[in-house]
Amino acid sequence: MSNKDAHWEKTRSHMFVTLALWFFFSIVIFMFGSELNTMSFLGYPLAYYMTAQGSLLAFVIILFWCTGKQESIDEEFGYAEREED
């Protein structure tokens, strides 16, 4: 397997994990909104809190994790765009 193919395999696997996390935090949690509303967090129904705060925080964390992981994959296979000082 060439370096380019190995890089693409690892990038593709990383992309599927990222999309699965995105799907979970954007759709799956809200499918159970009525069940989540039986619990509360800081005085608000849990589904409301997950919509207003939790998912946004999860998306920001996923964004930073995704870019950091992709940068490490690129460096591993010699495709990094970062300049050496």
C-alpha positions in Angstrom: 0.0 0.0 0.0 1.4 3.4 -1.0 1.9 6.3 1.4 -1.0 8.1 -0.3 -3.4 5.2 0.0 -2.4 4.7 3.7 -3.0 8.4 4.4 -6.4 8.2 2.7 -7.4 5.1 4.7 -6.6 6.8 8.0 -8.3 10.0 6.9 -11.4 8.2 5.8 -11.7 6.3 9.1 -11.2 9.6 11.0 -13.9 11.2 8.9 -16.4 8.4 9.6 -15.8 8.7 13.4 -16.3 12.4 13.2 -19.5 12.1 11.2 -20.8 9.5 13.7 -20.1 11.8 16.6 -21.8 14.7 14.8 -24.8 12.5 14.0 -25.1 11.4 17.6 -25.0 15.0 19.0 -27.2 16.5 16.3 -29.9 13.9 15.9 -29.8 10.9 18.2 -30.0 12.9 21.5 -33.0 14.9 20.2 -34.8 11.7 19.2 -35.1 11.0 23.0 -36.2 14.6 23.9 -39.4 13.6 25.7 -37.5 11.1 27.8 -34.8 13.6 28.5 -37.3 16.2 29.7 -38.1 14.0 32.7 -34.6 15.0 34.1 -33.4 18.5 34.8 -30.0 20.2 34.8 -29.6 23.6 36.5 -33.4 23.9 36.8 -34.0 23.4 33.0 -35.4 20.3 31.3 -32.4 18.3 30.1 -33.5 18.3 26.4 -33.6 22.1 26.5 -30.2 22.3 28.1 -28.7 19.8 25.6 -30.2 21.9 22.7 -29.1 25.2 24.0 -25.7 24.4 25.5 -24.6 20.8 25.4 -24.7 20.2 21.6 -23.0 23.5 20.8 -20.2 22.7 23.2 -20.0 19.2 21.8 -19.7 20.6 18.2 -16.9 23.0 19.3 -15.0 20.1 21.0 -15.5 17.9 17.9 -14.2 20.7 15.7 -11.0 21.1 17.6 -10.5 17.4 18.1 -11.1 16.7 14.4 -8.6 19.3 13.2 -5.9 18.2 15.7 -6.3 14.6 14.8 -6.2 15.3 11.0 -3.1 17.4 11.5 -1.4 14.5 13.3 -2.4 12.1 10.5 -1.0 14.6 7.9 2.3 14.9 9.8 2.5 11.1 10.1 2.4 10.6 6.4 4.3 13.7 5.3 1.4 15.9 4.1 1.6 18.5 6.9 1.1 22.2 5.8 2.9 23.5 9.0 6.2 25.1 8.2 9.2 24.0 10.2 11.0 26.8 12.1 
